Amino acid sequence: MYGVELYSKVRMAVLRDGLSRREAARRFGIDRGTVSKMVGHTVPPGYRQAGARVRPKLDAHAAFIDELLQTDLTAPKKQRHTILRIFERLRDERGFDGGYTTVRDYVRPRRLSLKEVFVPLVHPAGHAQADFGEAWAVLGGVRRKVHVLVVDLPQSDAIFLKAYLAETAEALCDGHVAAFDFFGGVPLSILYDNTKLAVAKILGDGARTRATLFAELQSHYLFRDRFGRPGKGNDKGNVEGMVGFGRRTFMVPIPEAPDIGALNAMLLERCQARQDAILRGDDGTIGRGWRPTGRRSRPCRQRRSTPATGAPARSPAKRWCATGTPTTRSRSPMRTATCW
């Protein structure tokens, strides 16, 4: 096989200097067909198979093998077909009289082609991800587990955390309102896992039936929801990582506070401080990376409240949030924002 150096000389002589292929063949002592091959390839192309390899004994059973491999994708990992088991089934059930290596040479590349392929995610501006995580905190002198809603904007890496005593639909909705207020706008879309707090049922075609309270929240704020595939945390890998990041960054050492309200005030202060950070490779701060203007988001503002009671002056729709402990929780009107 000729090397890259000869390829370069022949290509420069023909393509740059205008030498004919016949003359190039004579000058370099090679066949004219070889010259044409070098002109058509920058480097030696190596062996190229002219057509599909014929397997006279195996081709009749290829569809059966493909079906087994496809079924294995949903079977328990410890109970999937080995190549030997596939060979035995072909021999016993279908009368295959070929060799083991014939089956092996077919199955190995087929398995690789069926594997899930991962590509880098691209996060356009104005879209968010949300998920709950768990952490420990000392509230009123008692160490207990709290449920932390994390909302992050992957494009700018902005993050918001709010802790709750229980992971409920009311907490999910209240956390969204607080996050919208923190970011100063409503994202165009938010990506979730298939939590029952948002999804009441997954239909056969993959469509989701929204939970009632979550559907009301979405209808009021007009953001689009997106859901990852069941059991595929990598679909929303950014917020999965930010849950751990927020726990390690904002809740280490274990925070101590008189109550859940004081804990959330502490978390809010730390989230606001991080908005001034500059990530490696960026020119501006994290906070400047999120601009609630234009088509990337819908800005929102809090509705005016009466000075006496702090209650909303008028309520276009009822929204509810949880107050008190999980056992004494009551419902009270939730602060809402008007978007335009």
N, C-alpha and C positions, 0 to 999 in steps of 0.2 A: 504494500500500500504506500502510495506517495504521501509525503509529509506536507505540513502546512506551508513550509518555506517554498516548495516547488509550486504549490497552488498559488501563492502570492505572486511569484515571478511570472507564471503563465497568465494570470488574470491581469496584471499590470501591462504585460506585453500586448495582449489582445484588446482589452477594454480601454486602456489609457493611451498606449502608443499606436494603436491602430494596426497592429500586425495581423495578418490573416491567420486563420486557424491552421491552414496547410503549412504556412511558413513557421508558425509556432511549433507545430509537431516536428518539423525538420530540425529547428534550432534546439529544442529540448530533448529530442530523441524519444518521443512518445507517440502514441497513436492519436489520430485525429479525433476519434471517439473519446479518448481520455481528455483531450483538450476541451471538447464540448462539455464534458462533465465538470472539469475544473472551472470553466466559465460560469456554469450554472450553480456552483456551490462555493461559499466563502471558505469553508474548511472541508476536509474529507468527510463525506456523509456516513461512512461506515456501511455495514451490511444493511440492505433494504430488502425486506421480504416482498416478493412480487405479488403474492396473493395469500388468501387465508390458508392456513395449514389444514390439510385434509386428514381427518381421523376416521377412517372407514369403520372401525369397530365402536367408537365412542359417540359419533355424531347422532346416532339414533337415540342415545340416552342423555344428550346434553340438556334437553328441556326438563327432564326428571331431576337432574343434578341441580339445575338452576332453581327449581321449585324447593328442593331441600335447603339450599343456601338461603333462599328468601324467607322460608319458615324459621330458620335458625335465628334470624334477626330479632324475633320477638320471643324466642325460647330462653329459659334460664341459661346463663353462661356456662354452668357446669354440666348442662345436659344438651349440648349441641353436637352435631355430627362431626366426628373426626374424619380425616381422609380415609383412614382404614375402614371406618364404619360405613362410609358411602360406598367404598369398593365392595364390602361384604353385601350390602343391600343390592347393589347392581348385579352381583354374581348370583345371589340367592333368589331375588324377586324378579329379575328381568333377564336372566340367562346370559349376562355379560361374560364373554370369554377372553377379554383383553387382560393386560397386566396392570398391576398396582401403579407403576410409574406413569402410565397413560392417564389414569384418573388423577394422580397427584399433579401432573403438569397442567391439567385443565382446571382443577379446583383452586390452586393457589392464586393465579391471576384473577379468577372470577371473584374470589373473596375480597381481594383488594379493591376491585371495581365497585363492590357493594358497600364498602365502608363509607361512613359519613365523612364528608370533607369540610374542614373548617377554614374560613377565610376571615381576614381582619374586618372588624366592624367599622362602619363609617357613621358618625353621629352628626347629622345636620343641626344647625342652630334652631332653638325654639322647641325642642322635644325633650321630654323628661322620662325618668324611670322611677318606680316606687316599690318599696318592699318593707316588710316588717322584720325586725331582728330582735334578739333577746340580750339583755345585759343585767348585771347586778348593781344595785344601789342601796345605800343606807338611808332610809326615810324615817325621820322621827326616832332615830336610834335603833331601828330594826332593819336588818339586812334582808332584802327581798328582791325577787326577779321582776324586772319591768320590761314592757314591750315597747320597742322604739320604732316608730315609723321614719323611714329614711326616704327622702325625695331628692334626687340629684339630676343635674343637667349635664349629660355626658360631654357635650361640646365644649363647655367652659369649665367643667369639673366643679361647679358650685354644688353645695350640699346643704340640706336642712334636716334637722333631727327634732323629733318631739316624742317624749316618753309617756306611756300610759300604764295604768295598773292592769289592764286587760286588753287583749287584741279583739276588738269588737268593730261592728260596722259603724257605730257612732264615732269611735276613735279614728277609723279610717277617714271618715268624712271631715271630722274636725281637724285632723292633721293636714288634709288637703287645703282647707281654708287658711290655716296658719302658714303653710308653705307658699300659697299664692300671695299672701300678704308679705312674706319675707322676700320673695323674688320680685315683687312689684308687678306681677302679671300672671296670666294664665297660659301655660304652654299649649302649643298646637295639639300635641298628643302626649299621652303618658302610657308607658309600657309596664304591664303587670305580669305576675305569674297567675295561675288560675285559682287564686284564693276564693273560698266560698263567701268571703266578705264582699266580693265584687261579682262573682260568677255564681249564679244559682244552679246552672246546669249547662253541660257541654253536649250539644246535639250530635247526632250521627254524622252530619256533614261538616263538623268542626265549628259550627256557629255557636255563639254563647248567648244564654239567657241571663241578662243582668239581674243582680239582686236589687230589690226595690229601692232601698236607701241610696245605693250607689248610682242607680239610674237617675234618681232625682238630682243628685249632685252633678252628674254629667250634663243633664238637661239644663240645669241652671247656669253652669259655667261654660258650656259649649266647647269642651275639649274632646278630642277623639281618643278613644281607648284602644290599646293594642295589647295582645296577650301572647306570651311565649307558648311554645309547645309543651304539653304536659311532661314533666320530668326532665326538661331541658333547661337547666339554669343558665347555660351559656348563652341562651337567646337574649338574656338581659344581664350579661356578665358584669356590666359596669356597676349597676346598683348592688349586685351581689358582693362585689369587691368593696363598694363604698360602705356597706353595712359593717363589714369588719374594720374598715378604715375609721369610720366614725366611732366605733366602740373602742378601738385602740388609742385614738387621738383625743377624743373628748371625754372618755369615761375611764381613763387610767391615770392615777389610781382610782379605785372604786369611789364614785362621788358620794358625798354626804350632804343631805339637805333636810330641812324640817318636814317638807311634804313634796308631793309631785309637782306642784306649781313652782316651788322654789327650784327644783331640779330642772324644770323646763326653762326657767329664766336663765339658769347657768348654761344650759345647752345653747340657747339662743345667742347669748353673749359670745360663746366660742364660735358658733357658726358665722356670726357677723365679723368676728376678728379674722377668720380665715378668708373672708371676701377680699381682704387687702393683700393676700399673699400672691406672689408671682411664681407660676410654675416654670420649671426649667424649659427653656426654648421659646417661651412666650414673652411678648413685649409688655403687655398690660397685666393688670391684676385680674384675679378670678372674677371679682364683682363687675369689672368693666366688660368681661366677655359675655355677659348676659344683658342684652338690651331689649327691654320689653316694648319695642316699637316696630312699626312696619308690619310685614307679613309674618314675622317669626313668632309672634305671640300676640295675645290680646291684653293690653294693659287693664288693670282693674283698680277701683278705688273703694274705700269703705263708705257705706251709706251713712248719712248724717244721723247722729244720735241726739236725743233730747238731753239737755244739760242736767236735768233733775235725776233721771233714773238711769241714763246711759243706754236705754233701750232704743232700738231702731225707730226712726220716725215713721216709716211705713215698711211693710213687709210684702214684697211681690210674691213670695212663696215661703212656706214653712220649711226650715231646716233645723235639724236637731243635733245636739252634741251631748255626750255623756258627762255628767257631773257626779262627784262623790266617789265612793268605793264601788267595786263590782257588785257587792251585795246590797248597797243602799243607793244604787245609781238611779237618778231621775233624769227626765228630759227637760231641757230648756232651749229656747230659741238660739240657734247658732249664728254667730256673726257672719254675714254674707257680704259679698262684694258685687257691685254692678259692673259689668264689662261692656265695652263698646268698641 
